[in-house]
């Protein structure tokens, strides 16, 4: 049986830590195929990716990835549990046998922890304390029933992958790798050749040197423009909040607990996105949760639309090399349950098409001078060097 290794990534942007991980996968696991499910133009923390999905696909292919498939917005801009579940649903279709992910605690047996969590009484996990975030309440639950906490973001994501694997009845070999250089997920200053994506984005926005932190292909692509930041799109969000009714906003995905009133009030006085976030921040909601809500709002994504997209999943292929292309041919011959999309047609993108909402969301980038993101685009092909 072929070993197909899968990575769930954002590559925002692709940096030396990502390159190290791919090299380690090749060295340790020697996969027949290396597949990446990569967030499209919008990422889990509720931001527009620094550069578009095609540029980041080029970075991944240049680093040796065989096949890149898009994680669409209905999955990529979600809390960890939904993000993991939808990503694994795609990996399952792609025939992935081994999941590799970075972790602050690679020794932890994530599947064993997930099985223990399944045995916790359902009523104990209600998460109804509105004074605390979901993550805080989850850790309190783990400490109460299992005797330990998972406080780091990649630990939490690894656990979410394990829980999704059990939920889907999808057996996977788990390979958590220690995050190279011990860089913190939110580290905002460059730390030599191995730095966090957050630090690299911060350096790029500030016009500081960052070349040593990324592979040559990434650097060449990142030096091109446009780049995307929330500051560019905040005027659109502010206009939306100042002109929409509270009832209209209530239909937005995850707009609950009266948040529409708080957002509308902050939009009156906040002239920039950073100040806006500080005005709406509370102990109940994380920064990422609020940024995601802002993104849903500016894209006008309702609860009904997000649920509809999740029910109509697909595999949108962004790029491959010869190995990845051959793997895709084999998969297609196995009668996949999800449609494989290598060309976005008008039928797929019309009002009733399965990509309609995703295409609508991607058009936000056109306001930032991006090229067309879907129509007329074919998977990128990486020739062997």
N, C-alpha and C positions, 0 to 999 in steps of 0.2 A: 504493500500500500504506500502511496506517495505521502511524504510529509509536506504539508502545506502550512507554513507559518503565517500567522496573521498579526498585524499591528493596528491598533486604533489610534489615530493621530490627528493633530491639527496642523503641525508643521507651520507654526505662525510666529516666526518663519522657521524653515529647516536649518538647524545649526549643528555645531560639532558634536554635541551630545547625542543628537539623533543619528548622526553618521556613525558614532561609536557603537550605538545600539545595533544598527544594521550589520556592522562588521562582526559584532559579537554573535548575532544570530547565525550568520553564515559560518562562523568559526565553530561555535558550540553545537548547533543543531543541524547544520548542513541540510537545509531544506531543499526540496525539489522545486518549490515555488514559494516566493515571498510576496504576500498580498498585504496591501494597506487600505483600510477603510478610512478615508480622510474627510474631515469636516469641509463642507463647501465654503461659501463666502461668509458664513456666520459661525461663530464659535461659541463654546459652551458658556463662557463667562458673560455672554450677552454683548459681544462686540462684533464689528465688521472686521474680518481678517485683514492684516496689514497689506497684503497683496492678494490678488484674486486666485481662485482655485486652480486655474490653468498654470499660472506661474509657480505655484507651490507643487503642482504635479510634476512640472519640469525638474524642480529641485529633487524630488523624491526619485524619479526615474534615473536622473544622473548619478544618484548615490547607490543605485543597484536594486531598487524595488522592481519587481516583475509586473505587478498589476496594481493600479490605483482605481478605486471605486469611491464615488462621492457618498458621504453621509449627509443627506439633505437636511434642510432647516427643521423639519418636523422632529428630527432626532438629534441634530447637532446642538441646538439651543434649548437644552433641557437640563433639569436636575440630574444627578448622577444615576439614579435608578432607571429612568427612562432612556437617558443617553446610552447606558450600557446595554439595556435590553434591545433597543433598536439596532445598535451596532452589531451585537452578537447575532441578531436575526439575519443581517446581511452576511456576516462571516460564515454562518451555517450554510447559506445558499452557495457561498463561494468555496465550499469544501475544505474550510480551514480545520486542521487537526490540532494545532498548537497555537496558543495565544501568548504573546510576549508583551509585557508592559513594565514600565518603570515603577519602582516603589521605594519608599523610604525604609521599608522593612521587608526585604525579599525572603527572609526566613519564615515568615508567617505562612501557614497553610490556609489559604483563603477559602478553599472549598470546605474544609472542616469547620471553619468559623461560620460559613454560610449555612451549613447543615444544622449547626447548633442554634442559629437564629431562627430557623424554620420551626424549631420546637418551642420557642418562646410563645406563651399565650398571646393570641391575637389582640386581646383587649389591652395588653400591656404596651403595645406599640401604637397607641392612638395618636400620639404627638399633638395633643390639644392644648399645650401650655403656650399661650399666645405671647408670653413675655420672652420666649427663647426661640432660637432658630431650630430648624429640623435637625441639623448636624449636632447641635448641642444636646438635644433630646435623644438622638440616636446613641450618642456616646454614653449618656446617663443610663440608657437601657442596656448597652453592652456591659457596662461596669456592674450594673445590678445583677444581671443574669449570668455573665460570663467571666467577670472579674478583671476585665481590662478595657482600655479605650483605644480607638483608632482616631488620632487627632490630625494626621497629615492628609492633605488632599488626595495624594496618589494611593494611600492606604484605603481611603474611603472608596475610591474608584475601583481599586482591585477587588474589594469586597462586593461592590455592585456588579462587577463582571461575574464573580462566582455565583451570586444570587441569580443573575440572569441565566447563567448556564443551567442551574437547577430548574428554574422556572420553565425554560424552553426544553428541558430534558435533552440537552445538547452536551454530550461528553466532550470535554476539551482537556488537553494537557496544558497546565498553567506554568508559565515561566516568568516569574517576577524577577527583574534585574534591579540591582541597586542603582539609583540615579547617579550618574557619573559626576564626580567632583562634589557630590553632596550639595548641589545648588538648590536653593529654596525655590519653590514654585513661584513665589511672589518677589523674589530678589530683584531689586530695581537698579542695582549697580553692576557693571561688568566685572566678572571674576576671572580674567585671563581667557584662555582659549575655550574653556567650558563655562558658559554662562547661560542663564535662564532666558527663555524666549521673551519674558517680560522685560528683562534688562536690555536685551537687544532692541526691542521695539522702542523702549524709552530712549536709548542712545540714538537711534535713527531719527526719531522725532525731534530730538534736541540738536541734531547735526554733529554728534560726536562720532569719533572713529570706532568702528566695530568689526573691521575686516577680519581680524584674527579669530573671531568667534564663530565664523560660518565657513562652509566649503566654498571653493572658488565659484562654482556655478550659482550658488545662492547669492553670493556677493554681487555677481554680475547682474542677476535678475533684480535684486533689491535696489541696486543703484538706478534702475529704471523707475519711472513713475507711471501711474499714480500710486500713492500710498493712501490708506484709509484710516481715519480716526473718528471717534465719536464727536469730536469738536466740529467736524464738517457737517454732521447730520443733526446736531442738536437744534438748529433753527427749525427744521422740519418737525421734530418732536414737539417743540414748544408751540408751534402754530397749531399742530393737531390737538394738543391739550387745551389750548386757549379757545378753540372754535368748536370742538366736539361737545355734545351733551354728556352728562354723567351716565345716562342710559346707554349711549353709544359706547362709551369707554368700558362700561361694565361687561360688555360682550367680548372684550379682548381676553385672550387666553391668560389665565392665572391672575386676572384683575379681580381679586377678592378682598374681603375684610375692609371694604370701603376705601381701598387704595386710590381709586380714581379721584376722590376729593382731595387727597393729600397731594397727588401729582399735579392736579389743576392749580391748587393753591401755590405750590412751589414755582410753577411755570410763570406765574405773574411777575415775580421779582428776580428769579434766577436768570442771569444773562449768559451763563456758560454752563456746560454739562457738569463740570466738577462741583460747582456751587449747588446745582440742582440736586445732585446725588446726596450731598451733605444735608440738604434740607429735608429729604424724604427718608434718610437712614434712621433705623431704629434697631433695638436689640432683637426684635422679632425676625427681621429680614437681613440676609447677607448682602454684601455689595453685588455679588454675581446674580443673585435672585432679582434684585432691583434693576440691574442693567438688562437682564433678559426681559423683564416686563417692559422696559423702555423700548427695547427692540421690537417686541410684539406690537407695541402701540404705534410706533412710527411705520411699521409695515402693515398695520391694520389686520393682524392675524387674530381671528376670533377662535373661541374654544371649539366651535363646530368645525371650522376649517382645519385646525390642527388635528382634531380627531379623524377627520376625513382623510387627511394626508397619511396618517399612521395606518389607516385601514387599506390604503392603496399604495403600498410600498413598491419599490422598483430598484433595479441595479443600474445606476448611471455610470458608465465606464468613462473615466477621464484620461487614462493612459496605460500603456503596456509596452513591454519589449517582446521579443520573439517567444520567450518562455511563457510570459503572461498571456499572450495572444493564443498560444496553443492550449493553455489551461482553460481559457475562456471557451474555446471550441469544444473541449471535452465536456465542460459544464453544460453548454447549450444542448448537447446530445443526450443529456440525462433528464430532460423534461423538468427544468426548474419551475418552481411555483411562482417565482417573481419574474416579471418581464425584464429582459436585458436591453438597455438602451445605449446604442452607440451613435445614434443620430436623432436629434430632437426635431420632430416633425410638427407641422401646424396642428395635427390631430392631437398630439401629446400636449401641446401648449394652449389649446383653445379652452374656452370657459369650462368645459366638462372633462378636459384632458387630465391625466394623472399627474402631470407636471405643472399644471396651470398656476398653482399657488407658489410653487418654488421659483418659477420663472418670474412671477410678479415680484417676489422678494428680491431676486437677483437684480432687478431693474433699478433698485436703489443705487447700485454702483454706477449706473450710467450717469447719475447726477454728479458723481465724482470723476467723470471723464474716463470710465472704464470702457473697454470694447464690449461688444455683445457677448454675453456669457453662455448662451445656450444654442440659439438658432445658428445653423451654419458651422457649428463646431464639431469636429470629429475627435476621437481619442488621439492623444499625442502618442507618437511611436518613437521609442528609443532604440536606435540601432546599436549593435554591439561595437565597442571601440576596438 
